Amino acid sequence: MKKIALVLAALLAGSLTFASGNAEKAQGAASATPTLKVAMECGYAPYNWTQTTDANGAVRIDGSTEYAYGYDVMMAKLIAGKLGRELHIVKLDWDSLVPAVQSGTVDCVIAGQSITSERLQMVDFTTPYYYASVVTLVNKDGKYAGAKGLSDLAGATATSQLGTIWYDKCLPQIPNGNILAAQESAPAMLVALNSKRVDVVCTDMPTAQAAVIAYPNMKILDFTGTSDDYQVSQEDINIGVSVSKKNPELTAAINNVLKDLTVDDFNRMMNEAISVQPLSN
């Protein structure tokens, strides 16, 4: 009888432990914060970059000891906070961003993407979270430093980033331009200009503003408001968050956050990002 009592006691204790463990797991699952997995290059200042510390509120990159920060991270933090989600930053190459959204690997991309009709065939976009005018970067001591319009860039050797409207739509508008192969990243196109392998680089204003901080020898040429400027549409300069077409609820939720922000808010955040960017990005 004593042995039977001991066995029963052990079984009872085991069942109580099992029940307690299941209760704790259930409670943990119920209290777990939903995540928001956001993809970006983490190498496209001032939109996003990689740094070694969490300075200024940077977020650790998934699977890495490094951190991401920049305008896109600031926006991702704001959106995740408003949605009550835990932010996860996923570092991907530029060409991998849209496929990652389509496959469901990430929830969305916040990476300085223009809302083009081509991309809209593959993913949905939110309303713009930035409006980026197109400009030209040259070296101050270069042949085209005094250009006042697009026609003054005639014959220039040029490049820009792969898969962007800067390379695909803007550079072909340079009269008799010598267009070299597209660069894999924004930093790579800046290196091409700094090393004088090209005369000009086409990019957007925030990228150019960040570039002249990192490379003081560079100069921004802004032809905006003249008749001799790049011809682009609103879709080319509107920057949005891309989301899977299978997740319209997330698109609507992010739009609900963005509707409370103004252009002044966007510009203030971008200026802050530019002011703290590391010079190496």
Buried (B, 14 or more C-beta within 10 A) or exposed (E): EEEEEEEEEEEEEEEEEEEEEEEEEEEEEEEEEEEBBBBBBBBBBBBBBBBEEEEBEBBBBBEEEBBBBBBBBBBBBBBBEBBEBEBBBBBBEBEBBBBBBBEEEBBBBBBBBBBBEEBBEEBBBBBBBBBBBBBBBBBEEBBBBEBEEBEBBEEBBBBBBBBBBBBBBBBEBBEEBEBBEBBBBBBBBBEBBBEEEBBBBBBBBBBBBBBBBBBEEBBBBEBEEEEEBBEBEEBBBBBBBBBBEEBEEBBEBBBEBBEEBEEEEBEEBBEBBBEBBBEEB
